[in-house]
Structures are given as structure tokens and as C-alpha cells.
Amino acid sequence: MSRNEMTSAMLKYLKVLKEIDPAGRGIRSIEIARALQVSRSSVHTMMDRLNDSGCVVKGHYGIVYLTEKGMAAAEG
């Protein structure tokens, strides 16, 4: 999925991930939910979509990591 094929919501999540975790150490889904003021289930759904598109990797305990592809989309 190219950046042009991403929805504005997907890009919004990626930008927030980059802002909250610029060092790429991983961030918990609850922190994303708080930053965006959305429910945890909304974050879970979006993280599944972003994981499927190769923009994030979901780790143990709900920790999410931006991939190089996700970082490039967030910066673009």
C-alpha cells in the first residue's frame, strides 16, 4: 500500500505514533488512544490495518513499533 492509498485516518495515526515515539522504542496502544482521544478498540482496529499494510509491527503486550515504511509515510 502506497502513501497515496492510505486513508487520512491511517496517516493521522502514523503521525501521532512518530510524535509520541520518535526514538522507535515502541508505544502501548493505550497511549495512542489517549493521544488521539479515541477508544482502545478503535486503536486496536487501526493497528491491525496498519500492521497488515506493513506500516507497524505489533509486539507483545500491545506495544506497537513503526516500520521504515510507516516512518516514511508519517514524514511525507
N, CA, C and O atoms as a DFTB+ gen file, in Angstrom:
304 C
 N C O
     1  1       0.843      -1.177       0.000
     2  2       0.000       0.000       0.000
     3  2       0.888       1.239       0.000
     4  3       1.734       1.410       0.877
     5  1       0.687       2.090      -0.982
     6  2       1.477       3.314      -1.057
     7  2       0.846       4.393      -0.187
     8  3      -0.285       4.261       0.280
     9  1       1.595       5.444       0.012
    10  2       1.090       6.554       0.831
    11  2      -0.182       7.121       0.226
    12  3      -1.075       7.539       0.963
    13  1      -0.289       7.148      -1.097
    14  2      -1.475       7.676      -1.758
    15  2      -2.705       6.813      -1.504
    16  3      -3.832       7.304      -1.575
    17  1      -2.499       5.537      -1.208
    18  2      -3.614       4.633      -0.967
    19  2      -4.067       4.623       0.488
    20  3      -5.085       4.014       0.818
    21  1      -3.325       5.285       1.351
    22  2      -3.668       5.319       2.767
    23  2      -4.764       6.345       3.025
    24  3      -4.833       7.390       2.377
    25  1      -5.607       6.019       3.981
    26  2      -6.662       6.960       4.353
    27  2      -6.080       8.062       5.233
    28  3      -4.984       7.928       5.777
    29  1      -6.818       9.133       5.358
    30  2      -6.357      10.231       6.220
    31  2      -6.266       9.758       7.669
    32  3      -5.396      10.211       8.413
    33  1      -7.148       8.858       8.073
    34  2      -7.097       8.326       9.436
    35  2      -5.816       7.522       9.664
    36  3      -5.184       7.630      10.714
    37  1      -5.443       6.718       8.673
    38  2      -4.213       5.928       8.796
    39  2      -3.005       6.850       8.942
    40  3      -2.136       6.618       9.782
    41  1      -2.957       7.886       8.127
    42  2      -1.847       8.831       8.192
    43  2      -1.827       9.570       9.525
    44  3      -0.758       9.837      10.074
    45  1      -3.005       9.899      10.043
    46  2      -3.109      10.581      11.336
    47  2      -2.507       9.711      12.435
    48  3      -1.739      10.200      13.264
    49  1      -2.851       8.434      12.445
    50  2      -2.302       7.514      13.435
    51  2      -0.787       7.412      13.304
    52  3      -0.077       7.440      14.310
    53  1      -0.288       7.296      12.087
    54  2       1.158       7.178      11.886
    55  2       1.894       8.419      12.374
    56  3       2.953       8.313      12.991
    57  1       1.335       9.591      12.100
    58  2       1.974      10.836      12.548
    59  2       1.997      10.921      14.066
    60  3       2.990      11.357      14.650
    61  1       0.913      10.509      14.707
    62  2       0.874      10.525      16.169
    63  2       1.867       9.521      16.740
    64  3       2.544       9.813      17.725
    65  1       1.960       8.349      16.135
    66  2       2.951       7.366      16.582
    67  2       4.358       7.940      16.521
    68  3       5.144       7.764      17.452
    69  1       4.672       8.616      15.445
    70  2       6.002       9.205      15.284
    71  2       6.240      10.311      16.312
    72  3       7.335      10.420      16.864
    73  1       5.225      11.127      16.569
    74  2       5.364      12.213      17.544
    75  2       5.566      11.677      18.959
    76  3       6.404      12.180      19.708
    77  1       4.797      10.659      19.316
    78  2       4.864      10.116      20.671
    79  2       6.131       9.297      20.881
    80  3       6.698       9.298      21.974
    81  1       6.573       8.604      19.849
    82  2       7.710       7.684      19.967
    83  2       8.758       7.952      18.886
    84  3       8.978       7.108      18.017
    85  1       9.408       9.127      18.931
    86  2      10.379       9.454      17.874
    87  2      11.607       8.541      17.855
    88  3      12.258       8.402      16.820
    89  1      11.926       7.922      18.987
    90  2      13.100       7.046      19.054
    91  2      12.797       5.635      18.571
    92  3      13.714       4.834      18.391
    93  1      11.517       5.319      18.357
    94  2      11.162       3.999      17.857
    95  2      11.284       2.881      18.862
    96  3      11.546       1.737      18.490
    97  1      11.100       3.187      20.117
    98  2      11.226       2.172      21.170
    99  2       9.948       1.386      21.382
   100  3       9.926       0.415      22.137
   101  1       8.881       1.806      20.715
   102  2       7.600       1.130      20.860
   103  2       6.685       1.899      21.785
   104  3       7.135       2.558      22.723
   105  1       5.415       1.810      21.515
   106  2       4.432       2.538      22.302
   107  2       3.224       1.651      22.531
   108  3       2.829       0.882      21.654
   109  1       2.645       1.760      23.702
   110  2       1.470       0.967      24.043
   111  2       0.229       1.560      23.386
   112  3       0.118       2.774      23.220
   113  1      -0.676       0.705      23.026
   114  2      -1.904       1.135      22.364
   115  2      -2.698       2.119      23.210
   116  3      -3.333       3.024      22.668
   117  1      -2.674       1.959      24.520
   118  2      -3.420       2.862      25.399
   119  2      -2.890       4.295      25.287
   120  3      -3.656       5.252      25.392
   121  1      -1.592       4.437      25.078
   122  2      -1.009       5.768      24.919
   123  2      -1.475       6.409      23.616
   124  3      -1.698       7.618      23.559
   125  1      -1.621       5.608      22.584
   126  2      -2.127       6.109      21.302
   127  2      -3.576       6.547      21.473
   128  3      -3.972       7.603      20.979
   129  1      -4.360       5.741      22.168
   130  2      -5.766       6.068      22.409
   131  2      -5.893       7.388      23.165
   132  3      -6.741       8.216      22.831
   133  1      -5.066       7.583      24.167
   134  2      -5.105       8.834      24.939
   135  2      -4.721      10.026      24.072
   136  3      -5.362      11.075      24.130
   137  1      -3.680       9.864      23.273
   138  2      -3.204      10.976      22.436
   139  2      -4.246      11.387      21.403
   140  3      -4.399      12.572      21.110
   141  1      -4.950      10.426      20.861
   142  2      -5.944      10.702      19.827
   143  2      -7.356      10.878      20.386
   144  3      -8.286      11.229      19.661
   145  1      -7.495      10.628      21.681
   146  2      -8.795      10.692      22.350
   147  2      -9.829       9.803      21.656
   148  3     -10.937      10.228      21.328
   149  1      -9.417       8.562      21.449
   150  2     -10.289       7.546      20.856
   151  2     -10.282       6.319      21.767
   152  3      -9.479       6.230      22.696
   153  1     -11.174       5.388      21.497
   154  2     -11.244       4.178      22.313
   155  2     -10.089       3.227      21.990
   156  3      -9.484       3.293      20.920
   157  1      -9.809       2.356      22.933
   158  2      -8.762       1.360      22.712
   159  2      -9.149       0.417      21.587
   160  3      -8.287      -0.056      20.846
   161  1     -10.442       0.139      21.453
   162  2     -10.863      -0.752      20.372
   163  2     -10.650      -0.107      19.010
   164  3     -10.342      -0.801      18.041
   165  1     -10.809       1.213      18.921
   166  2     -10.522       1.919      17.668
   167  2      -9.049       1.822      17.324
   168  3      -8.681       1.611      16.168
   169  1      -8.209       1.979      18.335
   170  2      -6.764       1.861      18.123
   171  2      -6.420       0.438      17.692
   172  3      -5.630       0.239      16.769
   173  1      -7.002      -0.534      18.349
   174  2      -6.735      -1.936      18.012
   175  2      -7.080      -2.219      16.550
   176  3      -6.308      -2.852      15.830
   177  1      -8.238      -1.746      16.128
   178  2      -8.674      -1.952      14.743
   179  2      -7.714      -1.301      13.762
   180  3      -7.334      -1.907      12.760
   181  1      -7.321      -0.062      14.051
   182  2      -6.409       0.651      13.150
   183  2      -5.026       0.013      13.156
   184  3      -4.385      -0.069      12.109
   185  1      -4.557      -0.436      14.311
   186  2      -3.241      -1.069      14.360
   187  2      -3.231      -2.359      13.546
   188  3      -2.218      -2.698      12.935
   189  1      -4.356      -3.083      13.533
   190  2      -4.448      -4.269      12.675
   191  2      -4.325      -3.876      11.207
   192  3      -3.619      -4.534      10.442
   193  1      -5.008      -2.807      10.813
   194  2      -4.928      -2.337       9.418
   195  2      -3.510      -1.894       9.069
   196  3      -2.991      -2.225       8.004
   197  1      -2.890      -1.143       9.977
   198  2      -1.535      -0.656       9.716
   199  2      -0.519      -1.797       9.740
   200  3       0.468      -1.764       9.005
   201  1      -0.753      -2.792      10.573
   202  2       0.104      -3.973      10.604
   203  2      -0.008      -4.729       9.281
   204  3       1.002      -5.144       8.712
   205  1      -1.227      -4.906       8.796
   206  2      -1.447      -5.593       7.521
   207  2      -0.810      -4.855       6.350
   208  3      -0.386      -5.477       5.376
   209  1      -0.742      -3.528       6.445
   210  2      -0.163      -2.734       5.361
   211  2       1.357      -2.623       5.472
   212  3       2.006      -2.074       4.582
   213  1       1.930      -3.146       6.571
   214  2       3.384      -3.115       6.739
   215  2       3.924      -1.836       7.334
   216  3       5.132      -1.601       7.301
   217  1       3.048      -1.000       7.881
   218  2       3.485       0.278       8.448
   219  2       3.858       0.190       9.921
   220  3       4.630       1.010      10.416
   221  1       3.317      -0.793      10.618
   222  2       3.654      -1.015      12.019
   223  2       3.835      -2.504      12.258
   224  3       3.403      -3.341      11.465
   225  1       4.483      -2.806      13.366
   226  2       4.606      -4.177      13.841
   227  2       4.034      -4.180      15.250
   228  3       4.409      -3.366      16.094
   229  1       3.133      -5.100      15.483
   230  2       2.541      -5.229      16.805
   231  2       3.331      -6.245      17.602
   232  3       3.496      -7.391      17.185
   233  1       3.815      -5.814      18.751
   234  2       4.589      -6.696      19.609
   235  2       3.767      -7.215      20.768
   236  3       2.545      -7.063      20.795
   237  1       4.436      -7.824      21.714
   238  2       3.779      -8.366      22.894
   239  2       3.223      -7.246      23.757
   240  3       3.744      -6.131      23.763
   241  1       2.167      -7.555      24.479
   242  2       1.557      -6.634      25.435
   243  2       1.046      -5.354      24.794
   244  3       1.006      -4.312      25.448
   245  1       0.658      -5.411      23.536
   246  2       0.073      -4.250      22.875
   247  2       1.056      -3.173      22.484
   248  3       0.652      -2.041      22.216
   249  1       2.329      -3.492      22.443
   250  2       3.332      -2.496      22.054
   251  2       3.431      -2.461      20.530
   252  3       3.513      -3.498      19.870
   253  1       3.420      -1.248      19.993
   254  2       3.426      -1.043      18.549
   255  2       4.721      -0.337      18.153
   256  3       5.178       0.580      18.835
   257  1       5.298      -0.779      17.047
   258  2       6.533      -0.200      16.520
   259  2       6.294       0.259      15.089
   260  3       5.709      -0.473      14.291
   261  1       6.737       1.453      14.764
   262  2       6.684       1.923      13.377
   263  2       7.748       1.207      12.566
   264  3       8.873       1.033      13.035
   265  1       7.414       0.798      11.379
   266  2       8.403       0.241      10.456
   267  2       8.999       1.387       9.647
   268  3       8.567       2.533       9.769
   269  1       9.986       1.074       8.826
   270  2      10.558       2.093       7.959
   271  2       9.486       2.657       7.022
   272  3       9.440       3.861       6.770
   273  1       8.641       1.787       6.521
   274  2       7.543       2.206       5.641
   275  2       6.597       3.143       6.390
   276  3       6.175       4.164       5.846
   277  1       6.266       2.806       7.619
   278  2       5.383       3.644       8.426
   279  2       6.001       4.991       8.741
   280  3       5.322       6.018       8.727
   281  1       7.299       4.980       9.025
   282  2       8.014       6.223       9.326
   283  2       8.030       7.122       8.102
   284  3       7.818       8.330       8.213
   285  1       8.278       6.544       6.942
   286  2       8.298       7.329       5.693
   287  2       6.930       7.930       5.417
   288  3       6.838       9.085       5.000
   289  1       5.871       7.174       5.640
   290  2       4.514       7.685       5.422
   291  2       4.192       8.799       6.410
   292  3       3.548       9.783       6.047
   293  1       4.632       8.651       7.647
   294  2       4.372       9.668       8.673
   295  2       5.108      10.973       8.365
   296  3       4.611      12.059       8.664
   297  1       6.286      10.859       7.769
   298  2       7.079      12.052       7.446
   299  2       6.604      12.741       6.192
   300  3       6.789      13.948       6.034
   301  1       5.990      11.981       5.294
   302  2       5.572      12.512       3.988
   303  2       4.434      13.404       4.084
   304  3       3.972      13.927       3.070
